[in-house]
Amino acid sequence: MSPESIKNRIEQLLQQGPLAGLSGDIKLALQAQLQSLLTSANLVSREEFDIQTDVLRRTQVQLTELETRVTALEAERNNGD
């Protein structure tokens, strides 16, 4: 969900439903607080999340491979002594 769609949804909630009866000033204050909360939440898009998940997965595979190589090299070194 994009920040713009979240903003639109907040505006819909403030104009309809149980919050519709609030005064204009209270609605503006509530909307400002919600916008501030969303801004500080540091949300990422699903696409960015998926990209970072893929990067993490590849990094974990590389780490496992390196650990295996280090273990093999240590074993080789110990057998040579």
N, C-alpha and C positions, 0 to 999 in steps of 0.2 A: 504494500500500500504506500503510495507516494505521499510526501508531506502535503502536497496540494489537495489530494483526496481526503487526507485526514482533516485538514483545515475545513474543507467543504462539509465533511460529516459533522464536525463540531458545530458549524454554523447551522446545519439542519437541526441538530439536537436542541440548540438554543432557540430556534424559531418554532419548533414543534414539540409535542409531548409535554411532560410535566414542567419543563423549564420555560415554556412559552409565556407563562404568567409573570415572570420576573420583570422587574423594571429595567429600562434600557441601561442604566448605569451599572446595575448588578450583572447584567448580561455581558457588558463590555469588560468588566473586571474579571469575570469568570473566563471569558474568552482569552483575555490577555494571560491569565494564569495558565490556562491549558496550552496556549501557544508556547509559553516560556518552558513549561514542562516538557513538551515535545522537542523543543529546540535543544534543551539540555540533555535529553535522553540519548543523543548521539546514535541515532538509528542508522542502519545501513540497508541498502536495497537487497532483495533476494538474490539478484544477479551477483552483487559484490560478495555476499555471504557464500554463494556457491563457488565463486572463484577462489576465495580464501580457504574454503574447505578443501578444494582440489590441491591448492598449494601445500596445505598442511599434510594431506595424504601423501603427496610425492616426497615431501621432506621426511616423513616418517619412514617411507620405503628406503630412501637413501641412508638414513640413520641406521636402520637395521642392516643394510648391506655393509656399511662401514664398520659396524660393531662385529659382524661376522669376519670381515677381513682382518681387523685388529686381533681378534681371538685367534685366527689362523696364524697370523704372523707371530704372535706371542708363543703359540704352541711350537711353531717351527724354530723359533729362537731358543726355547727351552730344550728342545730335542737336540740341538746342535751343541749344547754345553756339556 
